[in-house]
Amino acid sequence: MFGFRHAETAKTILLVPGLGGSGPTHWQSRWAQTRPSCTYVDHVNWNIPDRQSWMTSLDATVRACATPPLLVAHSLGCALVAHWASQAQDAVVQGALLVAPADVDSDEHTPPETRVFAPMPMSSLPFPTTVVASSTDSYVDLQRAQVFATAWGAEFVNIGASGHINADTHLDDWDEGWALLEGLTDGEVTLSRA
């Protein structure tokens, strides 16, 4: 069963990049540099998609956190979080901000190496989730991103014509994204399977 309890400790934020990682001008990198609560998932080669090893690293990093984390995923990292959530047992998280989820099922939108994350899980996520999408994202149609959000039981936020919501979009510290993340800090959820 899934448990819910209020968080009483300082927040820990795990950054989950997509294919190729987050370069120095990506908002995730800026958050990691300027916000002490942010850290990246450990021991992942973000250039070589491997669903099982990425899931293992995410799981180990979540479990190593001193406080239950908030997950902040971008692009292919969103598929990673969705797959991990479908299999994680007894892991504790506060929620997830899933930004620009790459459509791993689409040959038109994503490169072949992302197919290791297909099919995209379409089950409700067992923690509070917000999906953020752009109307001009070349890696996912806006309507498809909304389908993901609905399937995951997530809040859906369309930020307009913002590309792939990455460094190319010039979001700098992306304060709007930080505000959305803060909206997820009301509690924490323990993932367990009966």
C-alpha positions in Angstrom: 0.0 0.0 0.0 1.1 3.6 -0.5 1.6 5.6 2.7 1.4 9.3 3.1 2.9 11.4 5.9 3.9 15.0 6.2 7.5 16.0 5.8 9.0 17.6 8.9 12.6 18.0 7.7 14.5 20.2 5.2 13.8 19.3 1.6 16.2 17.3 -0.6 15.9 17.8 -4.3 17.2 15.1 -6.7 17.9 16.4 -10.3 17.3 13.8 -12.9 18.6 14.9 -16.3 17.8 13.6 -19.7 19.9 12.2 -22.6 23.3 13.9 -22.5 22.9 15.4 -19.0 22.4 19.0 -18.2 25.1 21.4 -19.5 26.4 24.3 -17.5 23.7 26.8 -18.6 20.8 24.4 -18.2 18.4 25.4 -15.4 19.1 22.1 -13.6 22.8 22.9 -13.5 22.1 26.4 -12.2 19.9 25.0 -9.5 22.6 22.6 -8.5 25.1 25.4 -8.3 23.0 28.0 -6.5 20.6 25.9 -4.3 22.2 23.7 -1.6 19.2 21.4 -1.5 19.8 20.3 -5.1 22.0 17.4 -6.1 22.2 15.1 -9.2 21.4 11.4 -9.2 24.7 9.6 -8.8 26.6 7.1 -11.0 24.7 7.6 -14.3 26.3 8.0 -17.8 23.6 10.3 -19.1 25.1 9.8 -22.7 24.2 6.1 -22.8 20.5 5.4 -22.1 20.2 2.1 -20.1 16.9 1.8 -18.4 18.0 -0.8 -15.8 21.2 0.8 -14.7 19.6 4.3 -14.6 16.8 2.9 -12.5 19.2 1.2 -10.2 21.2 4.5 -9.7 18.0 6.5 -9.1 16.8 4.0 -6.6 20.1 3.9 -4.7 20.3 7.7 -4.7 16.7 8.1 -3.4 17.4 5.6 -0.6 20.7 7.4 0.3 19.0 10.7 0.9 19.0 12.0 4.4 15.5 13.3 3.9 12.8 12.1 1.4 13.5 13.9 -1.8 11.6 15.7 -4.4 12.5 14.5 -7.9 13.1 17.0 -10.6 13.3 15.3 -14.0 13.9 16.7 -17.5 13.2 15.0 -20.9 14.3 11.4 -20.8 14.6 11.6 -17.0 10.8 11.8 -16.9 10.5 8.4 -18.5 13.1 7.1 -16.0 11.1 8.4 -13.0 7.9 6.9 -14.4 9.6 3.5 -14.9 11.2 3.6 -11.5 8.0 4.6 -9.7 6.3 1.5 -11.2 8.8 -0.8 -9.6 10.1 0.9 -6.5 9.4 -0.7 -3.2 9.5 1.1 0.2 11.2 4.2 -1.2 10.1 7.5 0.2 9.7 10.6 -1.9 7.8 13.9 -1.5 6.8 14.3 -5.2 8.1 14.9 -8.7 8.4 17.8 -11.1 8.5 16.3 -14.6 9.6 18.8 -17.2 9.4 18.3 -21.0 8.8 14.6 -20.9 10.4 13.1 -24.1 8.1 10.9 -26.1 10.1 7.7 -26.1 7.4 6.0 -28.1 7.7 8.3 -31.1 10.3 7.8 -33.9 9.3 11.3 -35.1 10.2 13.1 -31.8 13.0 11.2 -30.1 16.2 9.4 -31.2 16.4 5.6 -31.5 18.6 5.3 -28.3 15.7 6.5 -26.2 13.6 3.4 -27.2 15.1 1.5 -24.3 12.6 3.5 -22.2 9.6 2.5 -24.4 6.8 2.0 -23.9 6.2 5.0 -21.7 4.5 3.9 -18.4 1.0 5.1 -18.4 0.0 4.3 -14.8 -0.8 6.8 -12.1 2.2 7.9 -10.2 1.9 7.3 -6.4 3.2 10.7 -5.4 2.2 14.3 -6.1 3.4 15.2 -9.6 3.4 18.2 -11.9 4.2 17.8 -15.6 5.5 21.0 -17.3 5.3 21.2 -21.1 5.9 23.6 -23.9 3.9 24.2 -27.0 7.0 24.2 -29.2 8.9 21.2 -27.8 10.4 19.1 -30.6 10.7 16.0 -28.4 7.0 15.8 -27.5 3.7 17.2 -28.8 1.9 19.3 -26.3 -1.2 17.0 -26.5 1.0 13.9 -25.9 2.6 15.6 -22.8 -0.9 16.2 -21.5 -1.8 12.5 -22.1 1.2 11.6 -19.9 0.1 14.0 -17.2 -3.4 12.6 -17.2 -2.2 9.0 -17.1 0.2 9.8 -14.3 -2.5 11.6 -12.3 -0.4 14.8 -12.5 -1.1 18.5 -12.6 -0.4 19.8 -16.1 1.3 23.1 -16.8 1.7 24.5 -20.3 4.4 27.3 -20.2 3.8 28.3 -23.8 6.4 28.5 -26.6 9.5 27.5 -24.6 11.1 24.8 -26.8 12.4 21.8 -24.9 12.6 23.8 -21.7 16.4 23.5 -21.6 19.5 25.7 -22.0 18.5 26.6 -25.5 15.4 28.3 -24.1 17.5 30.6 -22.0 15.5 30.2 -18.8 18.5 31.0 -16.7 17.5 30.1 -13.1 13.9 29.3 -14.1 12.2 30.8 -11.1 8.8 29.7 -12.5 9.9 26.1 -12.3 11.2 26.6 -8.8 7.8 28.0 -7.7 6.1 24.9 -9.3 8.5 22.7 -7.3 7.7 24.4 -4.1 4.0 23.6 -4.6 4.9 19.9 -4.2 6.4 20.2 -0.7 3.3 19.5 1.3 4.1 15.9 2.2 5.9 12.7 1.3 4.9 9.3 0.0 6.3 5.9 0.8 6.3 3.6 -2.2 5.6 0.0 -1.4 4.0 -3.0 -3.1 1.8 -5.5 -1.3 
